[in-house]
Amino acid sequence: MLVFACVITMSSQTQKQLDDFNGLYQAELKRSGIVGSSFLFLVDGKVAADVRHGLANAEKNQIVDDSTIYHWASNTKPFTGIAIMQLRDRGLLKLDDPVIKYLPELAAVHNPFGEMSEITIRHLLTHSAGFRGSTWPWDKGKAWEPFEPTEYSQIVAMLPFTEILFKPGSKFSYSNPGIIFLGRIIEKLTGDDYEVYIDKNILKPLEMHRTYFDATPYHLLKHRSHSYYIENGKRTEGRFDANTGITVSNGGLNSPVSDMAKYLRFLMGDAASKEKHDGILKRSSLEEMWRPQLPTDADANGNLGFTTHIGLTFFIDERLSKTHIGHSGDQNGFVSYIDLDPAKKRGSILVFNTNVIPPANATRDQDPLRKLRDAARVLFR
């Protein structure tokens, strides 16, 4: 099943682009066997295209609809960055503060390039602190292993066996532990659990009432999407309703596309909600997050060709425009991409409940997820 709705009248060129995307989207999803997916495109804060395809749960024959809840994985990270900027604007921290000022336990990490006091909050926000990429470095696929570490004490126990890999601030290197430390700082400064703080200070003000972290509330469980992998033509299931544990600030967000559209409008600067949005984070602070800090050619999913720089948790692609920003997510079979250009007043959400793993020698055109993301980005040209 595929639903395509164009809600506002578009220019003939943009309408043709949307029609072309819809045709490719339908063909690629069918060809690759992706179980379920949604696509949303906004212009001036209004819905230009709303596409929903396939099944949220293949076993239950549960159709993807406006209420379907996806897992957004690393698209959680900008929420963490926004929370840090809120605390900065309230005077509770400075971006160039040493991280060990708030997390003294990090002094146990080995830093061959200097003192741990030289690593700042800004380094964590820009993935340039030198920490490793993965959170759980000893994953061997055993049944007894947790999906992610469940207690902060497990992270602390690993610190004496952790080494900084390059001079902090010298380059971008995507790091999940770095974002976990930001989540911990939020908890230390506010006294709230990370999930509670984000709910009170971002989700509720944006009226994202069906958005939550980790285990699904009972009343929303009927809307929760399952997840899948396709590799070598074989489909397997991901874990249903997985718990991201202590990595929640790094990738624990679950939400329907309709709620994520409210977040996208906030980022785009919806004029009708300016007062409400400024109450969450000043526009100048949000735009500060979009200033290039370091060059990078790889996005959050490790894909090449979608970014040129990292800002403060957000990625920037100056090949599309100076104001084209976004983020992506990839975990447990869910893959998501958020792109926006505030100057052009355009934004898109593309999410799949199926991760298609292409052969190692596959070309870009043979990877359906990358191919569809490329096609969606044409709408910004």
ABEGO torsion letter per residue (X at the ends): XBBBBBABBBBAAAAAAAAAAAAAAAAAAAAAGBABBBBBBBBGGBBABBBBBEBABAAAGBBBBAABBBBAEAAAAAAAAAAAAAAAAAGABBAABBAAAABAAAAABBBAAEBAAABBAAAAAAGAAGBBABABAABAGBAABBABBABAAAAAAAAAABBBABBBGABBBBBAAAAAAAAAAAAAAAGBBAAAAAAAAAAAAAGBAABBBEBBBAAAAAABBBBBBBBGGBBBBBBBGBBAEAAAAAAABBBBAAAAAAAAAAAAGBAAAAAAAAAABBAAAAAAAABBABBBABBAAGBBGABABBBBGBBBBAAABAABBEBBBBBGGBBBBBBBBAAAGBBBBBBBABBBBBBAABBAAABAAAAAAAAAAAAAX
